[in-house]
Amino acid sequence: MITGVIKNKVDKIWTDIWAGGITNPLTVIEQLTYLMFIRSLDEKELETEEFENMTGETLPKVFPQSQSGQAMRWSRFKDKDPRQIYDLISQRVFPAIKNLKYGRLPDFTEQGEMIGIAEEPDKPDDGNTAFARYMSDAMFLIPTPQVLQKIITGLDDLYEHDIADLDMQGDLYEYMLGKLSTAGQNGQFRTPKHIREMMVELVQPTPDDTICDPACGTAGFLVSASEYIRRHYEASMTPEQWEHFSGSAFTGYDTDRTMLRISAMNLMLHSIRTPDIDYKDSVSKQNQISDKFTVCLANPPFKGTIDAESIHDNLKAVTNTKKTELLFVALFLRMMKKGGRCACIVPDGVLFGSSTAHKALRRELVENHHLRAVISMPSGVFKPYAGVSTAVLVFTKTGAGGTDKVWFYDMKSDGFSLDDKRSELSDSDIPDIIERFHHPDAEEDRSRTEQSFFVTKNEIVANDYDLSINKYKQTEYVPVEYPPTSEILQKIDDLEAQIQKELAELKVLLGSAN
């Protein structure tokens, strides 16, 4: 849990960077991420050394064992003169992490020339991992030694006194990502962590799943899915499952290289070393993937622009449109294997839009697959980014129907105020949503006046596949009985008399005072 003290410390670091001239929030996060990653490499090395001392076993090291290699470690340089630190990071450490290979950093000669890492035939070449690919054009942009020193001191204070474990580091990263307060040019913005975690709880990923977010942004959904798997299966996972978890279990695509760089770093900070993070326009002909994944989790862009000629033909066959929010739902169906589960966020217009494309997509979900749930969320969930009303669709790809009834839930509160401040509240519908979704039998007898209920497929078809909850929800009107008019008039007369009496008393008091 990020406390006010931690937030204040992060805000102080952020202010120091802004004062140094870096004002783009994405750039700030990038630069902080590089430094957090540099520190995490040294933490990993310290753990390895401690294990060696306890067991006597020799393990592979991240840092070269030479004097120049050891000088690149955070614990060795953090207390040096600011100018020495700046030169070391900009000329040695940063170039080294850009060339990380086989989990090892390259060394340098006394003249400052980088020594390449020798090939290891018995290991796969990880030089083409997402991390290596998107770090290749990364730049170190901290402007001065003084600003760098302030950041290092601030981060070290956070890690030494406030960040106790990996989960806390993830929360810290979430708080920083929360400072991305504007939507990108394609309509992308960060999904709040508690909404992501709710969606993950609904699909319940396992160590054997292959999980994809084809509009991954900062990889938040993939991180939340990995945390769920760790929480529920860590003690029982096999070596093969751990190998799958460290890389091939997680796939993300995006069209923004900065986002891809942050995604790769974010996943590495959560122990996912070789995810498939790639530059790809997911709904275009560039993406040929089908029947590959068992879980899809996403909040696709709502107002993205796309060239009609570039849209993949098999998506247009499902919903002939240029609207990205419709194309992405069709894409999830194509990319998943049969039996694959999906939880995705859509704008309300997808639920009731009257165009041919809107109706075709809803018909596809209801008739040809198993649409399990429609969870309507209040419009303030994505503030301060946007005030758009949204819903979560939960469905399973079958290719052969399976929808006999759909569960609807009207979320009133997500645990935060629905204004721009998004202050934490004591009540939230999210635990109730998760509990009720996984115990559908208890929902059978719920009436349409309650917060959740089932609607039969036949009724949905009769309503032109409309999936908005207001189409089916019933409002219970409680009649109010008022007293007779004569009684109301008498109360008004009595009140008027009381006012006149007290007014006369006030005048007397004022007269005696004068």
C-alpha positions in Angstrom: 0.0 0.0 0.0 1.4 3.4 -1.0 1.3 5.7 1.9 1.2 9.5 2.0 4.9 9.5 3.0 5.9 7.4 0.0 3.8 9.6 -2.3 5.5 12.7 -1.0 8.9 11.2 -1.6 8.0 10.3 -5.1 6.6 13.7 -5.7 9.8 15.3 -4.5 11.9 13.2 -6.9 9.4 14.1 -9.7 9.7 17.8 -8.8 13.5 17.6 -8.9 13.4 16.1 -12.4 10.9 18.7 -13.6 13.1 21.4 -12.2 16.0 20.0 -14.3 14.0 20.6 -17.5 12.3 17.2 -18.2 8.6 17.9 -18.2 7.1 15.1 -20.3 5.7 12.6 -17.7 6.5 9.6 -20.0 10.1 10.7 -20.2 10.3 11.2 -16.4 9.0 7.6 -16.0 11.4 6.3 -18.5 14.4 7.8 -16.8 13.2 6.7 -13.3 12.6 3.2 -14.7 16.2 3.0 -16.0 17.6 3.9 -12.6 15.2 1.6 -10.8 16.3 -1.2 -13.1 20.0 -0.4 -12.5 19.4 -0.6 -8.8 17.4 -3.9 -9.1 20.4 -5.5 -10.9 22.6 -4.8 -8.0 20.0 -6.1 -5.5 19.9 -9.3 -7.5 23.7 -9.6 -7.4 23.7 -9.0 -3.6 21.1 -11.9 -3.2 23.3 -14.1 -5.4 26.4 -13.4 -3.3 24.5 -14.0 -0.1 23.3 -17.4 -1.4 26.8 -18.3 -2.5 28.2 -17.5 1.0 25.5 -19.7 2.6 25.9 -22.7 0.2 29.4 -22.4 -1.2 27.9 -22.8 -4.6 29.1 -20.6 -7.5 26.4 -18.9 -9.5 26.4 -16.8 -12.7 26.9 -13.1 -12.0 25.2 -10.0 -13.6 28.2 -7.7 -13.2 31.7 -8.4 -14.5 34.1 -9.4 -11.7 36.7 -6.8 -12.8 37.3 -3.5 -11.0 35.5 -1.6 -13.8 32.6 -4.1 -13.8 32.1 -3.9 -10.0 32.2 -0.1 -10.2 28.9 -0.2 -12.1 27.0 -1.5 -9.2 24.5 0.9 -7.5 25.9 0.1 -4.0 29.4 1.0 -5.1 28.7 4.3 -6.9 25.7 5.8 -5.0 27.8 7.7 -2.5 30.4 9.0 -4.9 30.8 12.6 -6.0 27.9 13.7 -8.3 30.1 14.3 -11.3 31.7 10.9 -10.9 28.3 9.2 -10.7 27.0 11.1 -13.7 30.0 10.1 -15.9 29.9 6.5 -14.7 26.2 6.1 -15.4 26.1 8.0 -18.7 29.3 6.5 -20.1 29.4 3.0 -18.6 26.3 1.8 -16.8 23.6 3.0 -19.2 25.4 1.7 -22.3 26.0 -1.6 -20.5 22.3 -2.2 -19.6 21.5 -1.4 -23.3 23.7 -4.4 -24.1 22.6 -6.8 -21.4 22.9 -10.3 -22.8 22.4 -13.8 -21.2 21.6 -12.0 -18.0 25.1 -10.4 -17.9 26.4 -6.9 -18.4 29.4 -6.3 -20.7 32.7 -5.0 -19.3 34.9 -2.0 -20.3 38.5 -1.5 -21.0 40.6 1.1 -19.1 40.1 3.3 -22.1 36.3 3.0 -21.8 35.7 0.7 -24.8 33.0 -1.9 -24.3 34.0 -5.5 -24.3 31.4 -7.7 -26.0 29.9 -10.7 -24.2 31.0 -14.0 -25.6 28.5 -16.2 -27.2 27.1 -19.1 -25.1 26.1 -22.0 -27.4 24.3 -23.8 -24.6 22.0 -20.8 -24.0 19.4 -19.2 -26.3 20.6 -15.8 -27.6 18.5 -13.3 -25.6 20.0 -10.4 -27.6 16.6 -10.1 -29.4 14.4 -10.0 -26.3 11.9 -7.2 -25.9 14.2 -5.5 -23.4 17.2 -5.5 -25.8 15.0 -4.6 -28.8 13.4 -1.5 -27.3 16.4 -0.4 -25.2 18.5 -0.1 -28.4 17.2 3.4 -29.1 16.9 4.5 -25.4 18.6 7.6 -24.3 19.9 8.8 -20.9 18.4 12.3 -20.5 19.1 13.3 -16.9 20.5 16.8 -17.6 23.0 17.4 -14.8 25.0 15.6 -12.1 23.1 17.5 -9.4 19.7 16.3 -10.6 21.0 12.7 -10.9 22.3 12.8 -7.4 19.0 14.0 -6.0 17.2 11.2 -7.9 19.6 8.5 -6.6 19.4 9.8 -3.1 15.6 9.9 -3.2 15.2 6.4 -4.7 17.7 5.0 -2.3 15.8 6.5 0.6 12.6 5.0 -0.7 14.0 1.5 -1.2 15.9 1.5 2.1 13.0 2.7 4.3 9.7 2.3 2.5 9.8 -0.5 -0.1 9.7 -3.8 1.6 9.1 -6.2 -1.2 8.3 -6.8 -4.9 4.7 -6.0 -4.5 5.5 -2.6 -2.9 7.9 -1.9 -5.8 5.0 -2.7 -8.2 2.7 -0.3 -6.2 5.4 2.4 -6.5 5.6 1.9 -10.2 1.8 2.1 -10.4 1.8 5.4 -8.6 4.3 6.8 -11.0 2.3 5.6 -14.0 -0.7 7.2 -12.4 0.9 10.6 -13.2 0.3 9.9 -16.9 -2.8 12.1 -16.6 -3.6 12.6 -20.3 -4.7 10.1 -22.9 -2.4 9.3 -25.8 -3.1 10.4 -29.4 -4.7 7.1 -30.1 -7.0 7.2 -27.1 -4.9 5.0 -24.9 -4.7 5.6 -21.2 -3.7 3.6 -18.1 -6.3 1.3 -16.6 -6.5 1.7 -12.8 -4.9 -1.2 -11.0 -8.0 -2.2 -9.0 -10.0 -2.5 -12.2 -7.3 -4.6 -13.8 -7.1 -6.9 -10.8 -10.9 -7.3 -10.8 -10.8 -8.4 -14.5 -8.0 -10.8 -13.8 -10.0 -12.3 -10.9 -12.9 -12.9 -13.3 -10.9 -14.9 -15.8 -8.6 -16.6 -13.2 -5.4 -17.2 -15.2 -3.3 -20.3 -14.4 0.5 -21.1 -14.8 -0.4 -23.0 -18.0 -2.2 -20.1 -19.7 -0.8 -18.0 -22.5 -2.0 -14.4 -21.8 -2.2 -11.6 -24.3 -2.9 -7.9 -24.3 -2.8 -6.7 -27.9 -3.0 -3.0 -26.8 -0.7 -3.4 -23.8 0.4 0.2 -23.1 2.6 -0.1 -19.9 1.8 -3.9 -19.6 -0.4 -3.3 -16.6 -2.8 -6.2 -17.4 0.1 -8.6 -17.9 1.7 -7.5 -14.6 -1.7 -8.0 -12.8 -2.1 -11.5 -14.3 1.5 -12.4 -13.3 0.8 -11.3 -9.7 -2.4 -13.3 -9.6 -0.6 -16.5 -10.8 2.2 -15.9 -8.2 -0.4 -15.4 -5.4 -2.3 -18.5 -6.2 0.2 -21.0 -7.6 3.7 -20.0 -6.6 4.2 -22.8 -4.1 3.1 -25.5 -6.5 4.5 -24.5 -9.9 6.8 -26.9 -11.7 10.2 -25.9 -13.3 8.5 -26.1 -16.7 5.7 -23.7 -15.5 8.3 -21.3 -14.1 10.2 -21.3 -17.4 6.9 -20.6 -19.2 6.0 -17.9 -16.6 9.3 -16.0 -17.1 8.6 -15.3 -20.7 6.3 -17.1 -23.1 3.3 -16.9 -20.9 2.9 -13.1 -21.5 2.5 -11.3 -24.8 1.8 -7.7 -25.5 1.6 -5.5 -28.6 1.6 -1.7 -29.0 2.3 0.9 -31.6 4.3 3.3 -29.3 7.9 2.4 -28.8 8.1 4.4 -25.6 5.2 2.4 -24.2 7.0 -0.8 -25.4 10.2 0.2 -23.6 8.3 0.9 -20.4 6.4 -2.4 -20.8 9.6 -4.4 -21.1 11.1 -2.7 -18.1 7.9 -3.0 -16.0 7.7 -6.8 -16.7 11.4 -7.3 -15.9 10.9 -5.5 -12.6 8.2 -8.1 -11.9 10.6 -11.0 -12.8 9.2 -11.7 -16.3 12.5 -11.6 -18.1 11.6 -12.6 -21.7 8.0 -11.6 -22.5 6.9 -11.3 -26.1 6.5 -7.5 -26.3 6.4 -6.4 -29.9 5.7 -3.4 -32.1 2.5 -4.3 -33.9 -0.7 -2.7 -35.1 -2.9 -5.4 -33.8 -6.0 -4.9 -35.9 -4.0 -4.5 -39.2 -3.0 -7.0 -41.8 0.4 -7.0 -40.1 -1.1 -9.1 -37.3 -1.8 -12.6 -38.7 -2.1 -14.4 -35.3 -5.1 -16.6 -34.7 -6.1 -19.4 -32.2 -3.0 -18.9 -30.1 -3.9 -17.5 -26.6 -5.9 -18.9 -23.8 -6.6 -15.6 -22.0 -7.0 -12.0 -23.4 -7.1 -9.0 -21.0 -7.3 -5.5 -22.5 -8.5 -2.0 -22.5 -8.3 -1.2 -26.2 -8.2 2.3 -27.6 -11.7 3.9 -28.0 -11.0 6.6 -30.4 -8.0 5.3 -32.4 -7.8 6.2 -36.1 -6.9 3.5 -38.6 -6.7 3.3 -42.3 -9.6 1.2 -43.6 -7.3 -0.4 -46.2 -5.0 -1.7 -43.5 -7.7 -3.5 -41.4 -7.4 -7.2 -41.5 -10.1 -8.8 -43.7 -11.2 -11.4 -41.2 -12.0 -8.7 -38.6 -14.1 -6.8 -41.2 -16.0 -10.0 -41.8 -17.2 -9.9 -38.2 -17.8 -6.2 -37.9 -17.2 -4.0 -41.0 -16.1 -0.8 -39.4 -13.1 1.5 -38.7 -14.0 1.8 -35.0 -11.2 0.4 -33.0 -13.3 -0.5 -30.0 -15.3 -2.9 -32.2 -12.4 -4.2 -34.2 -10.4 -5.2 -31.0 -13.3 -7.3 -29.6 -13.4 -9.2 -33.0 -9.6 -9.5 -32.7 -9.8 -11.1 -29.2 -12.1 -13.7 -30.7 -9.6 -14.4 -33.5 -6.5 -14.5 -31.4 -7.8 -16.9 -28.7 -8.0 -20.6 -28.9 -11.4 -22.3 -28.4 -12.1 -22.2 -24.7 -10.1 -19.0 -24.3 -11.4 -16.5 -21.8 -11.5 -12.7 -22.3 -12.2 -9.8 -20.1 -12.1 -6.4 -21.9 -13.2 -2.9 -21.4 -15.5 -1.3 -23.9 -17.2 2.1 -24.1 -21.0 2.0 -23.5 -21.7 2.6 -27.2 -20.6 -0.9 -28.0 -23.4 -2.2 -25.8 -26.3 -0.4 -27.5 -24.9 1.2 -30.7 -27.5 1.0 -33.5 -25.1 0.7 -36.5 -24.9 -2.5 -38.5 -21.3 -3.0 -37.3 -22.3 -2.6 -33.6 -25.2 -5.1 -34.0 -23.0 -7.6 -35.9 -20.4 -7.7 -33.2 -23.0 -8.2 -30.4 -24.7 -10.9 -32.5 -21.4 -12.7 -32.9 -20.7 -12.7 -29.2 -24.2 -13.9 -28.3 -24.9 -16.4 -31.1 -21.5 -17.9 -31.8 -19.7 -17.7 -28.4 -20.4 -17.7 -24.7 -21.0 -14.1 -23.5 -20.9 -14.5 -19.7 -21.1 -11.1 -18.2 -21.7 -7.4 -18.8 -20.4 -5.3 -15.9 -21.4 -1.6 -16.3 -19.0 0.8 -14.6 -19.7 4.4 -13.5 -18.4 7.2 -15.8 -15.8 8.5 -13.3 -13.6 5.3 -13.2 -11.2 6.7 -15.8 -10.9 10.2 -14.4 -8.9 12.3 -14.7 -8.1 10.9 -18.2 -11.7 10.8 -19.4 -15.3 10.7 -18.2 -16.5 8.2 -20.6 -19.0 5.5 -19.4 -17.6 2.0 -19.9 -18.4 -1.7 -19.2 -16.4 -4.9 -18.8 -17.3 -7.7 -21.2 -16.5 -11.3 -20.1 -16.8 -14.0 -22.7 -15.4 -17.4 -23.7 -14.6 -18.3 -27.3 -16.4 -21.4 -28.4 -17.2 -21.0 -32.1 -20.4 -22.9 -31.4 -22.5 -20.7 -29.2 -23.2 -21.4 -25.6 -24.9 -18.2 -24.5 -28.2 -19.1 -22.8 -28.2 -16.2 -20.4 -26.0 -13.2 -19.6 -25.2 -11.9 -16.1 -25.5 -8.1 -15.7 -24.1 -6.1 -12.9 -24.6 -2.4 -12.2 -21.4 -1.2 -10.5 -22.1 1.9 -8.4 -18.7 2.3 -6.7 -15.2 1.1 -7.5 -13.9 2.1 -4.1 -12.9 5.6 -5.2 -14.7 8.9 -5.6 -15.9 9.6 -9.1 -14.4 13.1 -9.4 -10.9 14.1 -10.7 -9.4 13.6 -7.2 -10.4 9.9 -7.1 -10.1 9.8 -3.3 -10.3 6.3 -1.7 -13.6 5.3 -0.2 -14.6 2.7 2.3 -17.1 0.9 0.1 -16.6 -0.9 -3.2 -18.7 -3.2 -5.3 -15.6 -5.0 -6.7 -15.5 -7.8 -4.0 -19.2 -8.4 -4.5 -18.8 -8.5 -8.3 -16.1 -11.2 -8.0 -18.0 -13.2 -5.5 -21.3 -13.2 -7.4 -19.6 -13.8 -10.8 -18.1 -17.1 -9.5 -21.3 -18.2 -7.8 -23.9 -17.8 -10.5 -26.4 -20.2 -8.9 -27.1 -17.7 -6.2 -28.0 -15.1 -8.9 -30.8 -17.2 -10.5 -33.6 -15.7 -8.3 -32.4 -12.1 -8.3 -35.0 -9.6 -9.5 -34.4 -6.9 -12.1 -34.6 -4.3 -9.4 -31.4 -5.5 -7.8 -27.8 -4.6 -8.6 -27.1 -7.9 -10.5 -29.4 -10.3 -12.4 -29.5 -12.7 -15.3 -31.1 -11.9 -18.7 -32.0 -14.8 -21.1 -30.6 -15.0 -24.6 -34.1 -14.9 -26.1 -34.8 -11.6 -24.4 -31.5 -10.1 -25.6 -32.2 -11.3 -29.2 -35.7 -9.8 -29.0 -34.1 -6.5 -28.1 -31.8 -6.5 -31.2 -28.9 -7.8 -29.1 -28.9 -4.7 -26.9 -26.5 -5.3 -24.0 -27.0 -2.1 -22.0 -28.1 -2.8 -18.4 -30.7 0.0 -18.5 -32.6 -1.9 -21.2 -33.4 -4.7 -18.7 -33.1 -3.1 -15.2 -36.3 -2.3 -13.5 -36.7 0.7 -11.2 -38.7 0.1 -8.1 -41.0 3.1 -7.3 -42.0 3.4 -3.7 -45.2 5.5 -3.3 -44.9 8.4 -0.9 -48.0 9.3 1.1 -48.5 13.0 2.0 -50.8 14.4 4.7 -54.1 16.1 3.6 -53.8 19.6 2.1 -55.7 21.1 5.1 -53.1 19.7 7.5 -50.2 21.1 5.3 -51.9 24.6 5.2 -52.4 24.5 9.0 -48.7 23.8 9.5 -47.8 26.7 7.3 -50.1 29.0 9.3 -48.6 27.8 12.6 -45.1 28.4 11.2 -46.0 31.9 10.0 -47.5 32.7 13.4 -44.3 31.5 15.1 -42.1 33.6 12.8 -44.2 36.7 13.5 -44.1 36.1 17.3 -40.3 35.7 17.3 -39.9 38.7 15.0 -41.9 40.9 17.4 -39.7 39.7 20.3 -36.6 40.6 18.3 -37.9 44.1 17.7 -38.5 44.6 21.4 -35.0 43.4 22.2 -33.5 45.7 19.6 -35.6 48.7 20.9 -34.4 48.1 24.5 -30.8 47.9 23.3 -31.0 51.3 21.7 
